[in-house]
Amino acid sequence: MDEVLSAEHQLVLNLERLIEVRFRRMALPRFYARACGLSLPVLNKVCVKHRGMPVSALISLRVIREARFLLSATTLPAASIAYELGFKDPSYFCRYFKRLTGMTVLEYRRRS
């Protein structure tokens, strides 16, 4: 049993490394599942077990962490940040940011 947990834990660590490399390309969760050699439901189950959230949430957390950094550490316009993070539509990025943080891009920038 410990071997299974250890293999699963290593899988999640490998997934997190892959997300770190690819998060700016807006790869979908199924890309990560294929890269890990698993179906998305199986990968989600492992992620929920070890991180308490599915693959999509791990990706979103990484994207939002970078968005927060860019909003607070640069003067780049929101549209430039959106494109930098792989969004094709800056207005979608703004809605995405608000949905995940509870603040608009402007509100976040003012508080930073």
Residue pairs with C-beta under 8 A, 6 or more apart in sequence:
8 46
8 49
8 50
9 50
11 36
11 38
11 43
11 46
12 46
12 47
12 50
12 51
14 36
15 32
15 36
15 43
15 47
15 55
15 58
16 58
18 32
18 35
18 36
19 32
19 58
19 59
19 62
20 62
22 31
22 32
23 59
23 62
23 63
23 66
23 85
23 86
24 66
24 84
24 85
24 86
25 86
26 85
26 86
26 87
27 59
29 40
29 43
29 44
29 54
29 55
29 56
29 59
30 40
32 43
32 55
32 59
33 39
33 40
33 42
33 43
33 55
36 43
38 46
40 55
43 55
44 54
44 55
47 53
47 54
47 55
47 58
48 54
51 58
53 61
60 100
63 85
63 86
63 96
64 97
64 100
64 101
66 85
67 81
67 85
67 93
67 97
68 101
68 108
68 112
70 76
70 81
70 84
70 85
71 78
71 81
71 105
71 108
71 109
71 112
72 108
72 109
72 112
74 81
76 84
78 90
78 93
78 94
78 105
79 90
79 93
81 93
81 105
82 89
82 90
82 92
82 93
82 94
83 90
85 93
87 93
87 96
93 105
94 104
94 105
97 103
97 104
97 105
97 108
98 104
98 105
101 108
103 111
